[in-house]
Amino acid sequence: MKNNTLNGIPATVLETMAGRMNGQTEPVKIRSNDDLVALTADVLWVFACKTGLNRESESVDTIITDFLANLLHLCGQCDPDGAGIECFNGLLETAKMHYEQECGDNGEELV
């Protein structure tokens, strides 16, 4: 197994991070990258609850890995040519570009 700091973070941390979304009306207003993190934690916490991974003994790493695997299944189902993995990889590359833009040129998060 690879050395991953997310592996040491208990899944229940997502619930705390998602707490920033409590009481916000939809659509959620994104004012900073912290808001993006809270929104993502909220989605992952719902996923963890629905799959039974919402325990202290589970890690954030496990939840993200399972969620990504499920996204691969979704891409596979949605791609009529059976190129779900290629589609997913293309989406991941685009997501990386968005992340880099949101963090700025020097890797610092933008507000």
N, CA, C and O atoms as a MOPAC input file, in Angstrom:
PM7 MOZYME 1SCF
protein

 N      0.84200 1    -1.18800 1     0.00000 1
 C      0.00000 1     0.00000 1     0.00000 1
 C      0.88100 1     1.24300 1     0.00000 1
 O      1.92300 1     1.26800 1     0.65600 1
 N      0.47600 1     2.25200 1    -0.71700 1
 C      1.23900 1     3.48800 1    -0.79700 1
 C      1.12700 1     4.29200 1     0.49500 1
 O      0.14900 1     4.17100 1     1.23300 1
 N      2.14500 1     5.11600 1     0.75600 1
 C      2.12200 1     5.98700 1     1.92100 1
 C      1.17500 1     7.14400 1     1.62100 1
 O      1.44700 1     7.96100 1     0.74100 1
 N      0.07200 1     7.21500 1     2.34800 1
 C     -0.94800 1     8.20500 1     2.05900 1
 C     -1.45300 1     8.76900 1     3.37600 1
 O     -1.97900 1     8.03200 1     4.21000 1
 N     -1.29700 1    10.07300 1     3.56600 1
 C     -1.73800 1    10.68400 1     4.81600 1
 C     -3.24400 1    10.59600 1     4.99800 1
 O     -3.72800 1    10.60500 1     6.13000 1
 N     -4.00400 1    10.51000 1     3.89300 1
 C     -5.45600 1    10.38800 1     4.01200 1
 C     -5.84900 1     9.06800 1     4.65100 1
 O     -6.93300 1     8.95300 1     5.22400 1
 N     -4.97100 1     8.06600 1     4.55800 1
 C     -5.25900 1     6.76600 1     5.13800 1
 C     -5.33700 1     6.84300 1     6.65800 1
 O     -6.01300 1     6.02500 1     7.28200 1
 N     -4.65800 1     7.81100 1     7.26200 1
 C     -4.66000 1     7.95100 1     8.71500 1
 C     -5.75000 1     8.85800 1     9.25300 1
 O     -5.87600 1     9.01800 1    10.46700 1
 N     -6.53800 1     9.45100 1     8.37500 1
 C     -7.59700 1    10.37000 1     8.80900 1
 C     -8.90900 1     9.60000 1     8.87400 1
 O     -9.34400 1     9.02900 1     7.87500 1
 N     -9.54600 1     9.58100 1    10.05000 1
 C    -10.80400 1     8.83000 1    10.17000 1
 C    -11.92500 1     9.45400 1     9.34300 1
 O    -11.99500 1    10.67000 1     9.16700 1
 N    -12.78900 1     8.59200 1     8.84700 1
 C    -13.90600 1     9.01800 1     7.99000 1
 C    -14.77100 1    10.07500 1     8.65900 1
 O    -15.31600 1    10.94900 1     7.98500 1
 N    -14.89900 1    10.00200 1     9.96500 1
 C    -15.78700 1    10.92300 1    10.67200 1
 C    -15.34000 1    12.38200 1    10.58200 1
 O    -16.12200 1    13.28600 1    10.88100 1
 N    -14.09300 1    12.62200 1    10.17300 1
 C    -13.62200 1    13.98700 1     9.96200 1
 C    -14.44000 1    14.65300 1     8.85300 1
 O    -14.65900 1    15.86400 1     8.87600 1
 N    -14.88600 1    13.85500 1     7.88900 1
 C    -15.70900 1    14.40800 1     6.80500 1
 C    -16.99000 1    15.03100 1     7.34400 1
 O    -17.44000 1    16.06400 1     6.84800 1
 N    -17.57300 1    14.40500 1     8.35700 1
 C    -18.80200 1    14.94800 1     8.93600 1
 C    -18.54800 1    16.33800 1     9.50900 1
 O    -19.35800 1    17.24800 1     9.32800 1
 N    -17.43300 1    16.49500 1    10.19200 1
 C    -17.07800 1    17.80000 1    10.76600 1
 C    -16.84200 1    18.82700 1     9.66800 1
 O    -17.33600 1    19.95200 1     9.74100 1
 N    -16.08900 1    18.43600 1     8.65800 1
 C    -15.80400 1    19.35400 1     7.55100 1
 C    -17.08200 1    19.73400 1     6.81000 1
 O    -17.23900 1    20.87600 1     6.37700 1
 N    -17.98500 1    18.78200 1     6.66900 1
 C    -19.24900 1    19.02300 1     5.96600 1
 C    -20.16800 1    19.94800 1     6.75500 1
 O    -21.08900 1    20.54000 1     6.19000 1
 N    -19.92600 1    20.07400 1     8.03800 1
 C    -20.76400 1    20.91500 1     8.89200 1
 C    -20.86700 1    22.35200 1     8.43200 1
 O    -21.83600 1    23.04100 1     8.75500 1
 N    -19.88900 1    22.81000 1     7.68900 1
 C    -19.94400 1    24.18700 1     7.16100 1
 C    -21.10200 1    24.37200 1     6.19300 1
 O    -21.51700 1    25.50200 1     5.93700 1
 N    -21.62600 1    23.28300 1     5.65200 1
 C    -22.73200 1    23.36700 1     4.70000 1
 C    -24.08500 1    23.45900 1     5.40300 1
 O    -25.08400 1    23.80700 1     4.77400 1
 N    -24.12900 1    23.15400 1     6.69300 1
 C    -25.39200 1    23.17300 1     7.43600 1
 C    -26.04600 1    24.54800 1     7.36800 1
 O    -25.41100 1    25.56800 1     7.63300 1
 N    -27.29500 1    24.55500 1     7.01900 1
 C    -28.07200 1    25.78400 1     6.99000 1
 C    -27.90900 1    26.60100 1     5.71900 1
 O    -28.57600 1    27.62400 1     5.56400 1
 N    -27.05500 1    26.18500 1     4.81700 1
 C    -26.89400 1    26.93400 1     3.57300 1
 C    -28.00100 1    26.55100 1     2.60300 1
 O    -28.37000 1    25.38400 1     2.46900 1
 N    -28.51100 1    27.55900 1     1.94100 1
 C    -29.54200 1    27.31000 1     0.94200 1
 C    -28.87600 1    26.85400 1    -0.35300 1
 O    -27.68800 1    27.09000 1    -0.57600 1
 N    -29.64900 1    26.21200 1    -1.18400 1
 C    -29.13300 1    25.73400 1    -2.46400 1
 C    -29.59600 1    26.65900 1    -3.57700 1
 O    -30.73000 1    27.13600 1    -3.52400 1
 N    -28.80200 1    26.92700 1    -4.55000 1
 C    -27.44500 1    26.44500 1    -4.70500 1
 C    -26.50200 1    27.10400 1    -3.70100 1
 O    -26.69100 1    28.25900 1    -3.31800 1
 N    -25.49500 1    26.36000 1    -3.28600 1
 C    -24.52300 1    26.82100 1    -2.30400 1
 C    -23.65600 1    27.90300 1    -2.93400 1
 O    -23.24700 1    27.79400 1    -4.08900 1
 N    -23.38300 1    28.94200 1    -2.16200 1
 C    -22.49700 1    30.00400 1    -2.63300 1
 C    -21.05300 1    29.59600 1    -2.31700 1
 O    -20.71400 1    29.31100 1    -1.16900 1
 N    -20.22300 1    29.57400 1    -3.34300 1
 C    -18.81600 1    29.23700 1    -3.18700 1
 C    -18.02200 1    30.53500 1    -3.17900 1
 O    -17.94300 1    31.23700 1    -4.18800 1
 N    -17.43900 1    30.84200 1    -2.03100 1
 C    -16.66900 1    32.07200 1    -1.87700 1
 C    -15.17000 1    31.81500 1    -1.78800 1
 O    -14.36400 1    32.72600 1    -1.98100 1
 N    -14.80100 1    30.57400 1    -1.49600 1
 C    -13.38300 1    30.24700 1    -1.33000 1
 C    -13.17600 1    28.75500 1    -1.56500 1
 O    -14.13000 1    27.98900 1    -1.69300 1
 N    -11.92600 1    28.37000 1    -1.61800 1
 C    -11.61800 1    26.95000 1    -1.75900 1
 C    -12.03600 1    26.17300 1    -0.51500 1
 O    -12.30700 1    24.97600 1    -0.60200 1
 N    -12.09300 1    26.83400 1     0.64200 1
 C    -12.60300 1    26.17500 1     1.85400 1
 C    -14.06300 1    25.75900 1     1.66100 1
 O    -14.48700 1    24.71200 1     2.14900 1
 N    -14.82300 1    26.58700 1     0.94900 1
 C    -16.21300 1    26.23000 1     0.64500 1
 C    -16.27200 1    25.02100 1    -0.28300 1
 O    -17.14200 1    24.16300 1    -0.13300 1
 N    -15.34700 1    24.95100 1    -1.24200 1
 C    -15.28900 1    23.78800 1    -2.13200 1
 C    -14.98600 1    22.51600 1    -1.33900 1
 O    -15.56400 1    21.46000 1    -1.59300 1
 N    -14.07500 1    22.63300 1    -0.38000 1
 C    -13.72100 1    21.48600 1     0.46500 1
 C    -14.92800 1    21.04600 1     1.28700 1
 O    -15.21400 1    19.85200 1     1.37600 1
 N    -15.63400 1    21.99600 1     1.88400 1
 C    -16.79900 1    21.66000 1     2.70600 1
 C    -17.88800 1    20.99200 1     1.86500 1
 O    -18.50600 1    20.02300 1     2.30600 1
 N    -18.12100 1    21.50100 1     0.67000 1
 C    -19.12000 1    20.92000 1    -0.21400 1
 C    -18.74300 1    19.48900 1    -0.58600 1
 O    -19.59000 1    18.59600 1    -0.56700 1
 N    -17.48100 1    19.27300 1    -0.92100 1
 C    -17.01500 1    17.93500 1    -1.27800 1
 C    -17.09100 1    16.99400 1    -0.08100 1
 O    -17.49500 1    15.84100 1    -0.22600 1
 N    -16.70700 1    17.47400 1     1.09500 1
 C    -16.80400 1    16.64900 1     2.29900 1
 C    -18.25200 1    16.26600 1     2.56700 1
 O    -18.53100 1    15.14800 1     2.99900 1
 N    -19.17600 1    17.19300 1     2.31300 1
 C    -20.60000 1    16.92100 1     2.49600 1
 C    -21.05700 1    15.77700 1     1.58400 1
 O    -21.74800 1    14.85800 1     2.02500 1
 N    -20.66700 1    15.84500 1     0.32300 1
 C    -21.03300 1    14.79800 1    -0.64200 1
 C    -20.41100 1    13.45800 1    -0.23600 1
 O    -21.08100 1    12.42600 1    -0.25600 1
 N    -19.13900 1    13.48200 1     0.12800 1
 C    -18.47600 1    12.24200 1     0.52500 1
 C    -19.05400 1    11.67300 1     1.81800 1
 O    -19.10700 1    10.45500 1     1.98400 1
 N    -19.48500 1    12.53600 1     2.73200 1
 C    -20.08500 1    12.05400 1     3.97300 1
 C    -21.42000 1    11.35800 1     3.69400 1
 O    -21.71700 1    10.32100 1     4.28700 1
 N    -22.21500 1    11.92500 1     2.80000 1
 C    -23.47400 1    11.27100 1     2.40300 1
 C    -23.15900 1     9.89900 1     1.80000 1
 O    -23.81800 1     8.91000 1     2.12200 1
 N    -22.15400 1     9.84200 1     0.93000 1
 C    -21.73500 1     8.57400 1     0.32700 1
 C    -21.30200 1     7.58800 1     1.41800 1
 O    -21.69100 1     6.42000 1     1.40000 1
 N    -20.50100 1     8.06900 1     2.35900 1
 C    -20.02300 1     7.20300 1     3.44700 1
 C    -21.19200 1     6.66100 1     4.26500 1
 O    -21.19800 1     5.48300 1     4.62200 1
 N    -22.16800 1     7.49400 1     4.56100 1
 C    -23.34000 1     7.05300 1     5.33000 1
 C    -24.13700 1     6.00700 1     4.56100 1
 O    -24.58500 1     5.01600 1     5.13600 1
 N    -24.31100 1     6.22800 1     3.27100 1
 C    -25.11500 1     5.30200 1     2.46500 1
 C    -24.42100 1     3.96000 1     2.23600 1
 O    -25.08000 1     2.95700 1     1.96300 1
 N    -23.08100 1     3.94100 1     2.34900 1
 C    -22.34200 1     2.70600 1     2.11400 1
 C    -21.83100 1     2.04900 1     3.39300 1
 O    -21.18800 1     1.00100 1     3.34400 1
 N    -22.11700 1     2.66600 1     4.53300 1
 C    -21.67200 1     2.10500 1     5.80500 1
 C    -20.21800 1     2.39100 1     6.14300 1
 O    -19.65200 1     1.77000 1     7.04300 1
 N    -19.61800 1     3.32000 1     5.43200 1
 C    -18.22600 1     3.67200 1     5.69500 1
 C    -18.08300 1     4.83400 1     6.67800 1
 O    -16.98300 1     5.35000 1     6.87600 1
 N    -19.16700 1     5.23200 1     7.27700 1
 C    -19.18900 1     6.39500 1     8.17400 1
 C    -18.80100 1     6.02000 1     9.60100 1
 O    -19.48900 1     6.37000 1    10.56000 1
 N    -17.69000 1     5.30200 1     9.72200 1
 C    -17.21400 1     4.86200 1    11.03700 1
 C    -15.81300 1     5.41100 1    11.29000 1
 O    -15.04300 1     5.65900 1    10.36200 1
 N    -15.51100 1     5.59000 1    12.55300 1
 C    -14.18100 1     6.04800 1    12.96300 1
 C    -13.09100 1     5.11200 1    12.45000 1
 O    -11.97300 1     5.55300 1    12.18200 1
 N    -13.40500 1     3.83200 1    12.31200 1
 C    -12.41100 1     2.84000 1    11.88200 1
 C    -12.14000 1     2.87800 1    10.37600 1
 O    -11.19200 1     2.24700 1     9.91000 1
 N    -12.94500 1     3.59800 1     9.61900 1
 C    -12.70800 1     3.75600 1     8.18400 1
 C    -11.91000 1     5.03600 1     7.96000 1
 O    -11.93100 1     5.94500 1     8.79100 1
 N    -11.21300 1     5.09900 1     6.84000 1
 C    -10.39700 1     6.27900 1     6.55800 1
 C    -10.99000 1     7.09800 1     5.40900 1
 O    -11.77200 1     6.60200 1     4.59800 1
 N    -10.59200 1     8.35600 1     5.37300 1
 C    -10.98100 1     9.22400 1     4.26300 1
 C    -10.45100 1     8.63000 1     2.95300 1
 O    -11.11900 1     8.69500 1     1.92100 1
 N     -9.26200 1     8.05700 1     3.00400 1
 C     -8.67400 1     7.40300 1     1.83500 1
 C     -9.60900 1     6.33400 1     1.26500 1
 O     -9.82800 1     6.27800 1     0.05500 1
 N    -10.15400 1     5.49300 1     2.13300 1
 C    -11.06000 1     4.42600 1     1.69800 1
 C    -12.30200 1     4.99400 1     1.03700 1
 O    -12.74300 1     4.49400 1     0.00300 1
 N    -12.86500 1     6.03100 1     1.62600 1
 C    -14.09300 1     6.63200 1     1.08100 1
 C    -13.82800 1     7.24400 1    -0.29500 1
 O    -14.60100 1     7.03500 1    -1.23000 1
 N    -12.73900 1     7.99700 1    -0.41600 1
 C    -12.42400 1     8.61200 1    -1.70700 1
 C    -12.16200 1     7.53500 1    -2.75600 1
 O    -12.63600 1     7.64500 1    -3.88600 1
 N    -11.41200 1     6.49500 1    -2.39100 1
 C    -11.11400 1     5.42000 1    -3.33000 1
 C    -12.38400 1     4.72800 1    -3.80500 1
 O    -12.55400 1     4.49500 1    -5.00200 1
 N    -13.28200 1     4.39800 1    -2.87300 1
 C    -14.53600 1     3.74600 1    -3.25200 1
 C    -15.40200 1     4.66300 1    -4.11100 1
 O    -16.03000 1     4.21100 1    -5.06800 1
 N    -15.43600 1     5.95100 1    -3.76900 1
 C    -16.21600 1     6.90500 1    -4.54500 1
 C    -15.66800 1     7.01300 1    -5.97200 1
 O    -16.43300 1     7.02100 1    -6.93600 1
 N    -14.33400 1     7.09500 1    -6.09900 1
 C    -13.72800 1     7.16300 1    -7.43300 1
 C    -14.01700 1     5.90300 1    -8.24000 1
 O    -14.28700 1     5.98100 1    -9.43800 1
 N    -13.96300 1     4.74700 1    -7.59200 1
 C    -14.28300 1     3.49300 1    -8.28900 1
 C    -15.72200 1     3.51900 1    -8.79500 1
 O    -16.00400 1     3.06000 1    -9.90200 1
 N    -16.62700 1     4.05500 1    -7.98500 1
 C    -18.02100 1     4.14900 1    -8.40700 1
 C    -18.18300 1     5.13500 1    -9.56100 1
 O    -19.01700 1     4.92800 1   -10.44400 1
 N    -17.38500 1     6.21000 1    -9.55600 1
 C    -17.41800 1     7.13500 1   -10.69400 1
 C    -16.95400 1     6.44100 1   -11.96900 1
 O    -17.48300 1     6.70200 1   -13.04900 1
 N    -15.96500 1     5.55500 1   -11.84400 1
 C    -15.53400 1     4.77100 1   -13.01200 1
 C    -16.67300 1     3.90500 1   -13.54100 1
 O    -16.88100 1     3.80900 1   -14.75100 1
 N    -17.40900 1     3.27600 1   -12.62400 1
 C    -18.57400 1     2.47600 1   -13.04400 1
 C    -19.60300 1     3.35300 1   -13.75700 1
 O    -20.16700 1     2.95100 1   -14.77500 1
 N    -19.84500 1     4.54500 1   -13.22400 1
 C    -20.80200 1     5.46600 1   -13.83400 1
 C    -20.34500 1     5.87100 1   -15.23300 1
 O    -21.14500 1     5.88200 1   -16.16900 1
 N    -19.06700 1     6.20300 1   -15.37600 1
 C    -18.54700 1     6.56000 1   -16.70200 1
 C    -18.69600 1     5.38700 1   -17.66100 1
 O    -19.02700 1     5.57900 1   -18.83200 1
 N    -18.45800 1     4.18800 1   -17.17700 1
 C    -18.61200 1     3.00400 1   -18.01100 1
 C    -20.04500 1     2.80600 1   -18.46600 1
 O    -20.28600 1     2.41900 1   -19.60900 1
 N    -21.00100 1     3.06800 1   -17.58300 1
 C    -22.41500 1     2.93300 1   -17.92500 1
 C    -22.87100 1     4.00900 1   -18.90600 1
 O    -23.72400 1     3.76100 1   -19.75800 1
 N    -22.30200 1     5.19700 1   -18.78100 1
 C    -22.74300 1     6.32600 1   -19.60300 1
 C    -22.08700 1     6.37700 1   -20.96600 1
 O    -22.60100 1     7.02800 1   -21.87600 1
 N    -20.95200 1     5.69600 1   -21.12600 1
 C    -20.24100 1     5.74200 1   -22.39900 1
 C    -20.72100 1     4.61400 1   -23.30000 1
 O    -20.49000 1     3.44500 1   -22.99100 1
 N    -21.38500 1     4.93800 1   -24.40800 1
 C    -21.94500 1     3.89200 1   -25.27600 1
 C    -20.87200 1     3.06100 1   -25.98700 1
 O    -21.15300 1     1.96100 1   -26.46400 1
 N    -19.64500 1     3.58500 1   -26.05800 1
 C    -18.57600 1     2.87400 1   -26.75500 1
 C    -17.73200 1     2.01700 1   -25.81500 1
 O    -16.76400 1     1.39100 1   -26.24800 1
 N    -18.09100 1     1.98600 1   -24.53300 1
 C    -17.34900 1     1.18200 1   -23.58200 1
 C    -15.99700 1     1.76100 1   -23.21500 1
 O    -15.11900 1     1.03900 1   -22.74300 1
 N    -15.82200 1     3.03900 1   -23.42200 1
 C    -14.55400 1     3.69600 1   -23.11600 1
 C    -14.65300 1     4.49400 1   -21.82700 1
 O    -14.16600 1     5.62100 1   -21.74800 1
 N    -15.28400 1     3.90900 1   -20.81900 1
 C    -15.51300 1     4.61300 1   -19.56100 1
 C    -14.24800 1     5.06300 1   -18.86800 1
 O    -14.19100 1     6.17300 1   -18.33700 1
 N    -13.21600 1     4.20500 1   -18.86600 1
 C    -11.97000 1     4.57700 1   -18.19000 1
 C    -11.29600 1     5.73400 1   -18.90600 1
 O    -10.79000 1     6.65300 1   -18.26300 1
 N    -11.28500 1     5.69700 1   -20.22500 1
 C    -10.69100 1     6.79600 1   -20.98400 1
 C    -11.46300 1     8.09500 1   -20.73800 1
 O    -10.87000 1     9.16300 1   -20.58400 1
 N    -12.77600 1     7.98800 1   -20.70300 1
 C    -13.61600 1     9.15800 1   -20.40400 1
 C    -13.27600 1     9.70500 1   -19.01400 1
 O    -13.09200 1    10.91000 1   -18.84200 1
 N    -13.19500 1     8.81500 1   -18.03200 1
 C    -12.87300 1     9.21700 1   -16.66200 1
 C    -11.50300 1     9.89200 1   -16.61100 1
 O    -11.35300 1    10.93500 1   -15.97300 1
 N    -10.51100 1     9.31500 1   -17.27000 1
 C     -9.16500 1     9.89300 1   -17.27000 1
 C     -9.15600 1    11.27700 1   -17.89200 1
 O     -8.44200 1    12.16100 1   -17.42000 1
 N     -9.94200 1    11.48000 1   -18.94800 1
 C    -10.05700 1    12.80000 1   -19.55100 1
 C    -10.68900 1    13.80400 1   -18.59500 1
 O    -10.24500 1    14.94800 1   -18.49400 1
 N    -11.72100 1    13.36600 1   -17.90200 1
 C    -12.36400 1    14.23200 1   -16.91000 1
 C    -11.40100 1    14.56300 1   -15.77600 1
 O    -11.37700 1    15.69100 1   -15.28500 1
 N    -10.61300 1    13.58100 1   -15.36400 1
 C     -9.64500 1    13.79300 1   -14.28400 1
 C     -8.58800 1    14.81800 1   -14.70500 1
 O     -8.19900 1    15.66700 1   -13.90300 1
 N     -8.12800 1    14.74600 1   -15.93600 1
 C     -7.15200 1    15.73000 1   -16.42400 1
 C     -7.74300 1    17.13800 1   -16.41900 1
 O     -7.07300 1    18.09500 1   -16.03000 1
 N     -8.99100 1    17.26200 1   -16.84800 1
 C     -9.66100 1    18.56600 1   -16.82200 1
 C     -9.82400 1    19.05200 1   -15.38400 1
 O     -9.62600 1    20.23400 1   -15.10100 1
 N    -10.18300 1    18.15000 1   -14.48100 1
 C    -10.32900 1    18.51200 1   -13.06400 1
 C     -9.00200 1    18.99600 1   -12.48900 1
 O     -8.97600 1    19.93700 1   -11.69600 1
 N     -7.90200 1    18.35900 1   -12.88400 1
 C     -6.58000 1    18.79400 1   -12.41500 1
 C     -6.29000 1    20.22100 1   -12.87200 1
 O     -5.74500 1    21.02100 1   -12.11200 1
 N     -6.65600 1    20.54100 1   -14.11500 1
 C     -6.45400 1    21.90600 1   -14.61100 1
 C     -7.27500 1    22.90800 1   -13.80500 1
 O     -6.79200 1    23.98900 1   -13.46900 1
 N     -8.50800 1    22.54400 1   -13.49900 1
 C     -9.36000 1    23.43500 1   -12.69200 1
 C     -8.73000 1    23.64200 1   -11.31700 1
 O     -8.66800 1    24.76600 1   -10.81700 1
 N     -8.26300 1    22.55300 1   -10.71200 1
 C     -7.64100 1    22.62700 1    -9.39500 1
 C     -6.42000 1    23.55100 1    -9.42000 1
 O     -6.26000 1    24.39900 1    -8.54200 1
 N     -5.56400 1    23.38500 1   -10.42600 1
 C     -4.37800 1    24.22700 1   -10.53300 1
 C     -4.74000 1    25.69100 1   -10.69900 1
 O     -4.07900 1    26.56000 1   -10.13200 1
 N     -5.78800 1    25.97700 1   -11.47500 1
 C     -6.23900 1    27.35400 1   -11.63800 1
 C     -6.77900 1    27.91200 1   -10.32400 1
 O     -6.53700 1    29.07200 1    -9.98900 1
 N     -7.50800 1    27.08700 1    -9.58500 1
 C     -8.09200 1    27.52800 1    -8.31700 1
 C     -7.03500 1    27.72500 1    -7.25000 1
 O     -7.23100 1    28.50800 1    -6.32000 1
 N     -5.90700 1    27.01900 1    -7.37100 1
 C     -4.81400 1    27.16000 1    -6.40500 1
 C     -3.80800 1    28.21200 1    -6.81000 1
 O     -2.96300 1    28.58700 1    -5.99800 1
 N     -3.86600 1    28.70000 1    -8.02600 1
 C     -2.91800 1    29.69700 1    -8.49100 1
 C     -1.62300 1    29.06600 1    -8.96600 1
 O     -1.42500 1    27.85800 1    -8.84200 1
 N     -0.75800 1    29.88100 1    -9.50000 1
 C      0.49300 1    29.41300 1   -10.08800 1
 C      1.46500 1    28.83600 1    -9.05200 1
 O      2.23300 1    27.92600 1    -9.36500 1
 N      1.43600 1    29.35200 1    -7.84100 1
 C      2.40600 1    28.90100 1    -6.84100 1
 C      1.82300 1    27.85800 1    -5.87800 1
 O      2.41900 1    27.57800 1    -4.83800 1
 N      0.68200 1    27.29100 1    -6.21200 1
 C      0.11400 1    26.23200 1    -5.39400 1
 C     -0.68700 1    26.71500 1    -4.20800 1
 O     -1.22100 1    25.90000 1    -3.45500 1
 N     -0.78600 1    28.03100 1    -4.01800 1
 C     -1.56600 1    28.55700 1    -2.90700 1
 C     -3.02500 1    28.65900 1    -3.32400 1
 O     -3.34700 1    28.95900 1    -4.47300 1
 N     -3.90400 1    28.40000 1    -2.34900 1
 C     -5.32600 1    28.47800 1    -2.65200 1
 C     -5.75100 1    29.93100 1    -2.83200 1
 O     -5.32300 1    30.82800 1    -2.10500 1
 N     -6.59500 1    30.12400 1    -3.81100 1
 C     -7.16900 1    31.44900 1    -4.05900 1
 C     -8.46400 1    31.60200 1    -3.28200 1
 O     -9.15000 1    30.62100 1    -2.99600 1
 N     -8.77900 1    32.80300 1    -2.95400 1
 C    -10.04900 1    33.06500 1    -2.26400 1
 C    -11.06400 1    33.50900 1    -3.25800 1
 O    -12.20700 1    33.78400 1    -2.89300 1

